[in-house]
Amino acid sequence: MIDAMRISAARLAVLALAVLAAVSPAAAQPRPGVAAPELTGGPWINSRPLALADLRGRVVLVEFWTYG
């Protein structure tokens, strides 16, 4: 009985995580033909501030990092 309850709770938890992943903004798929948002924020390191027009046609590596 207790094992069945644990399995049910685990299934419910997996279902809840799947629903959250499906509706989160991070789960949004790329939309071909739609322009990327403009680059904002800063400070820029080792470069002048760039715009998407400056990068058009180039391969761009974006590295996200934080202190912590």
PyMOL commands that place a pseudoatom at each C-alpha (Angstrom):
pseudoatom trace, name=CA, resn=MET, resi=1, chain=A, elem=C, hetatm=0, pos=[0.000, 0.000, 0.000]
pseudoatom trace, name=CA, resn=ILE, resi=2, chain=A, elem=C, hetatm=0, pos=[2.730, 2.469, 0.984]
pseudoatom trace, name=CA, resn=ASP, resi=3, chain=A, elem=C, hetatm=0, pos=[4.767, 1.537, -2.103]
pseudoatom trace, name=CA, resn=ALA, resi=4, chain=A, elem=C, hetatm=0, pos=[1.756, 2.218, -4.320]
pseudoatom trace, name=CA, resn=MET, resi=5, chain=A, elem=C, hetatm=0, pos=[1.315, 5.624, -2.662]
pseudoatom trace, name=CA, resn=ARG, resi=6, chain=A, elem=C, hetatm=0, pos=[4.984, 6.450, -3.255]
pseudoatom trace, name=CA, resn=ILE, resi=7, chain=A, elem=C, hetatm=0, pos=[4.703, 5.470, -6.901]
pseudoatom trace, name=CA, resn=SER, resi=8, chain=A, elem=C, hetatm=0, pos=[1.560, 7.604, -7.284]
pseudoatom trace, name=CA, resn=ALA, resi=9, chain=A, elem=C, hetatm=0, pos=[3.289, 10.563, -5.635]
pseudoatom trace, name=CA, resn=ALA, resi=10, chain=A, elem=C, hetatm=0, pos=[6.309, 10.130, -7.913]
pseudoatom trace, name=CA, resn=ARG, resi=11, chain=A, elem=C, hetatm=0, pos=[4.084, 9.988, -11.006]
pseudoatom trace, name=CA, resn=LEU, resi=12, chain=A, elem=C, hetatm=0, pos=[2.251, 13.103, -9.873]
pseudoatom trace, name=CA, resn=ALA, resi=13, chain=A, elem=C, hetatm=0, pos=[5.559, 14.923, -9.326]
pseudoatom trace, name=CA, resn=VAL, resi=14, chain=A, elem=C, hetatm=0, pos=[6.810, 13.953, -12.793]
pseudoatom trace, name=CA, resn=LEU, resi=15, chain=A, elem=C, hetatm=0, pos=[3.529, 15.091, -14.332]
pseudoatom trace, name=CA, resn=ALA, resi=16, chain=A, elem=C, hetatm=0, pos=[3.722, 18.433, -12.488]
pseudoatom trace, name=CA, resn=LEU, resi=17, chain=A, elem=C, hetatm=0, pos=[7.297, 19.003, -13.699]
pseudoatom trace, name=CA, resn=ALA, resi=18, chain=A, elem=C, hetatm=0, pos=[6.312, 18.156, -17.265]
pseudoatom trace, name=CA, resn=VAL, resi=19, chain=A, elem=C, hetatm=0, pos=[3.445, 20.642, -17.162]
pseudoatom trace, name=CA, resn=LEU, resi=20, chain=A, elem=C, hetatm=0, pos=[5.684, 23.363, -15.726]
pseudoatom trace, name=CA, resn=ALA, resi=21, chain=A, elem=C, hetatm=0, pos=[8.323, 22.722, -18.381]
pseudoatom trace, name=CA, resn=ALA, resi=22, chain=A, elem=C, hetatm=0, pos=[5.723, 22.878, -21.141]
pseudoatom trace, name=CA, resn=VAL, resi=23, chain=A, elem=C, hetatm=0, pos=[4.310, 26.237, -20.078]
pseudoatom trace, name=CA, resn=SER, resi=24, chain=A, elem=C, hetatm=0, pos=[7.511, 27.987, -19.021]
pseudoatom trace, name=CA, resn=PRO, resi=25, chain=A, elem=C, hetatm=0, pos=[8.941, 30.734, -21.264]
pseudoatom trace, name=CA, resn=ALA, resi=26, chain=A, elem=C, hetatm=0, pos=[12.213, 28.817, -21.438]
pseudoatom trace, name=CA, resn=ALA, resi=27, chain=A, elem=C, hetatm=0, pos=[10.388, 26.068, -23.312]
pseudoatom trace, name=CA, resn=ALA, resi=28, chain=A, elem=C, hetatm=0, pos=[9.521, 28.453, -26.148]
pseudoatom trace, name=CA, resn=GLN, resi=29, chain=A, elem=C, hetatm=0, pos=[10.776, 27.166, -29.460]
pseudoatom trace, name=CA, resn=PRO, resi=30, chain=A, elem=C, hetatm=0, pos=[12.694, 29.297, -31.971]
pseudoatom trace, name=CA, resn=ARG, resi=31, chain=A, elem=C, hetatm=0, pos=[10.389, 30.923, -34.491]
pseudoatom trace, name=CA, resn=PRO, resi=32, chain=A, elem=C, hetatm=0, pos=[11.882, 31.015, -37.990]
pseudoatom trace, name=CA, resn=GLY, resi=33, chain=A, elem=C, hetatm=0, pos=[11.381, 34.332, -39.721]
pseudoatom trace, name=CA, resn=VAL, resi=34, chain=A, elem=C, hetatm=0, pos=[11.018, 36.289, -36.478]
pseudoatom trace, name=CA, resn=ALA, resi=35, chain=A, elem=C, hetatm=0, pos=[13.860, 38.652, -35.598]
pseudoatom trace, name=CA, resn=ALA, resi=36, chain=A, elem=C, hetatm=0, pos=[15.781, 38.073, -32.387]
pseudoatom trace, name=CA, resn=PRO, resi=37, chain=A, elem=C, hetatm=0, pos=[15.400, 40.677, -29.659]
pseudoatom trace, name=CA, resn=GLU, resi=38, chain=A, elem=C, hetatm=0, pos=[17.984, 43.454, -29.636]
pseudoatom trace, name=CA, resn=LEU, resi=39, chain=A, elem=C, hetatm=0, pos=[21.032, 42.923, -27.444]
pseudoatom trace, name=CA, resn=THR, resi=40, chain=A, elem=C, hetatm=0, pos=[20.742, 44.859, -24.201]
pseudoatom trace, name=CA, resn=GLY, resi=41, chain=A, elem=C, hetatm=0, pos=[22.571, 45.025, -20.927]
pseudoatom trace, name=CA, resn=GLY, resi=42, chain=A, elem=C, hetatm=0, pos=[26.189, 45.443, -20.253]
pseudoatom trace, name=CA, resn=PRO, resi=43, chain=A, elem=C, hetatm=0, pos=[28.883, 46.232, -19.612]
pseudoatom trace, name=CA, resn=TRP, resi=44, chain=A, elem=C, hetatm=0, pos=[30.448, 45.102, -22.849]
pseudoatom trace, name=CA, resn=ILE, resi=45, chain=A, elem=C, hetatm=0, pos=[33.862, 43.503, -22.357]
pseudoatom trace, name=CA, resn=ASN, resi=46, chain=A, elem=C, hetatm=0, pos=[36.573, 43.620, -25.049]
pseudoatom trace, name=CA, resn=SER, resi=47, chain=A, elem=C, hetatm=0, pos=[34.312, 45.270, -27.603]
pseudoatom trace, name=CA, resn=ARG, resi=48, chain=A, elem=C, hetatm=0, pos=[32.234, 48.317, -28.285]
pseudoatom trace, name=CA, resn=PRO, resi=49, chain=A, elem=C, hetatm=0, pos=[28.487, 47.801, -27.795]
pseudoatom trace, name=CA, resn=LEU, resi=50, chain=A, elem=C, hetatm=0, pos=[27.089, 45.858, -30.751]
pseudoatom trace, name=CA, resn=ALA, resi=51, chain=A, elem=C, hetatm=0, pos=[23.695, 45.722, -32.428]
pseudoatom trace, name=CA, resn=LEU, resi=52, chain=A, elem=C, hetatm=0, pos=[22.170, 42.775, -34.247]
pseudoatom trace, name=CA, resn=ALA, resi=53, chain=A, elem=C, hetatm=0, pos=[22.743, 44.587, -37.547]
pseudoatom trace, name=CA, resn=ASP, resi=54, chain=A, elem=C, hetatm=0, pos=[26.506, 44.554, -36.780]
pseudoatom trace, name=CA, resn=LEU, resi=55, chain=A, elem=C, hetatm=0, pos=[26.432, 40.768, -36.379]
pseudoatom trace, name=CA, resn=ARG, resi=56, chain=A, elem=C, hetatm=0, pos=[24.247, 39.836, -39.343]
pseudoatom trace, name=CA, resn=GLY, resi=57, chain=A, elem=C, hetatm=0, pos=[25.831, 37.059, -41.424]
pseudoatom trace, name=CA, resn=ARG, resi=58, chain=A, elem=C, hetatm=0, pos=[28.399, 36.175, -38.769]
pseudoatom trace, name=CA, resn=VAL, resi=59, chain=A, elem=C, hetatm=0, pos=[28.696, 33.183, -36.455]
pseudoatom trace, name=CA, resn=VAL, resi=60, chain=A, elem=C, hetatm=0, pos=[28.115, 34.397, -32.908]
pseudoatom trace, name=CA, resn=LEU, resi=61, chain=A, elem=C, hetatm=0, pos=[28.961, 32.515, -29.712]
pseudoatom trace, name=CA, resn=VAL, resi=62, chain=A, elem=C, hetatm=0, pos=[26.976, 33.736, -26.730]
pseudoatom trace, name=CA, resn=GLU, resi=63, chain=A, elem=C, hetatm=0, pos=[28.245, 32.643, -23.335]
pseudoatom trace, name=CA, resn=PHE, resi=64, chain=A, elem=C, hetatm=0, pos=[26.015, 33.192, -20.319]
pseudoatom trace, name=CA, resn=TRP, resi=65, chain=A, elem=C, hetatm=0, pos=[27.702, 33.192, -16.931]
pseudoatom trace, name=CA, resn=THR, resi=66, chain=A, elem=C, hetatm=0, pos=[27.329, 34.657, -13.508]
pseudoatom trace, name=CA, resn=TYR, resi=67, chain=A, elem=C, hetatm=0, pos=[29.195, 34.922, -10.263]
pseudoatom trace, name=CA, resn=GLY, resi=68, chain=A, elem=C, hetatm=0, pos=[28.116, 32.385, -7.730]
for i in range(1, 68): cmd.bond("trace and resi %d" % i, "trace and resi %d" % (i + 1))
show_as sticks, trace
zoom trace
